[in-house]
Amino acid sequence: MALVPYEPFRRLDSFRREWDRFFSDEQSLTKHGTLLGLGHMTIDVHETDAEVVATCDIPGLEKKEDVDIEVENNLLTISGMVNRKQEVKEDRMHRQERFYGRFHRSISLPSNVTSEGIQASYRNGVLEVRMPKQKGDSRKRIDVQFH
């Protein structure tokens, strides 16, 4: 019979890996509904030759003051508030699954964008943000001066 060394933390290490994998797979969380309805919005991002486009579902916005969009250092941040009027008396409510309240989401963008010329539109519960890409290469070669 072979001797196997006792490793008391082997199961904890396995548990940590599973935990990390579960929370790093954001897409599977939203598909299974774990984060939906908790102020977490889903965002699709694609790019064309000229721009980066972010599209997200935010049903229930009533006016432009309900949403804030910021782009800084290639990070897109969308936040705001969905206000819902109480349509039914609370003691008569049997199920309430539609989201209302504050939301906030920040994502990194796949390309460098310029803050000039960004356009946002909202229609049928879908927010679309179009961000022009920076023209030219933002990298600069630095010459070293030897003395």
N, C-alpha and C positions, 0 to 999 in steps of 0.2 A: 504494500500500500504506500502510495506517494504522500509525502508530507506537504501540505499547502500552508504557507505562512498566514497567520491571522492578521487581517487588515480591517480594523474596526470602522474606518472611514470610507471604505470602498463604496458602500451603498450611498453615503452622503454625496460623494463625488458624482456618482451616477444620477442621483436626484438633482444635483445642481446643474448638470449638463441638460437634463430633460427640462428643467425649469427655464434655463436660458434659451433653449431652442423654442419652447412654447411662447415666450414673450418676445423673441426676436422675429418670429414669423407673424408680423402684424397683419398680413393679408388673410391668413387663415383665421385669425381672431375676428376680423370684421365679417368674414363670410359666415361664421358660425354664430354671429350675433352677440358675442361677448362684450364688445365695446360699443355696439350700435345703441343709440338712445342714451348714451352717457355723456353727451357733448362732444363726441368724437366724430368728425366728419371724414368721409372718404374723398380722396383727391386723385384724379388722373392727371398725369403730366406727360405731354409729348412736345416734340420740337419740330420745327420746320427749318428751312435754310435761314429764315429771317427772324424767327421768334420762338419763344418758349411759351406754351399754352397750358394753363392749369384750369381744370374743370372740377367743380365740387358740388355735391348735393347739399343744399341748405334750405329745406322747405320751411316756410313760415316767416320769412323776412317781410316786413311791411314797408319799410322806408330805408333810404340809403344810409341814414345815421345808425342803423342797426348793425352795420358791418364795417370793420376797419381792415384795410389791406396795407401792408408795409413790405417793402423789399429793401433789404440791407445786407451787403456782403454775400450776395447770392443765396440769401435765405428769405423765403416767402413766408410771411406770417399773416394768417387770416383769423380774426377774432370778432366777437360781437355777442348779440343777445337776440334770442327768439322769444318774443312775447306772445303769449296766448291768453286770450280773454277766457274766463271761466264760463263756458257755454252751458254747463250743466251744474246743478248744485252738487257740492262735494259729497253729501250724504247719499246721493243718487248715482254716483259714479261707481261702476263695477270694474272697469279696466281702463287704465290710462297708459298707453304705450307711445304716443306721439311726444317727441322731444320738445321741451321748452327750457329756457334758461341760457346761461352763458356757454359759449364755445370758444375754443382756441386751438389753433394748429399751426405748426411751423415745419416747413420742409426745405431741404436744400435743393437747389436747382441744378440741372445737368450742364448748363452752360452759363457763361458770364452774360448778364443782362444789364441794360442801362435803365436808370430810373426815369429817363425822359421818354415820353410816348407810351407809357403803360396805360392800357385801357381795360376797364372792367365792365361787364354787363351781367344783368340778372334777369332771367326769364323762366317761368314755369318751375321755380324752385331750384334752378341750377345757376350757380355763379361761375362765370368764365373770366379769367384774367389772362390778358395777352401782353407779354413782355418782350420788347425788341432786344435782340442779341447785340452785344457790343461789337462794333465794327473793328476789324483789325486784331492783331495779336496784342494782348495786354502784357505779354512778357517782354522784358527788356534785357538785352545783354549788357553786362557791366564789364568794362575793360579795367583790368588791374594795372595800376601804374607801379612800375618797379623803379626804385631809386638807386 
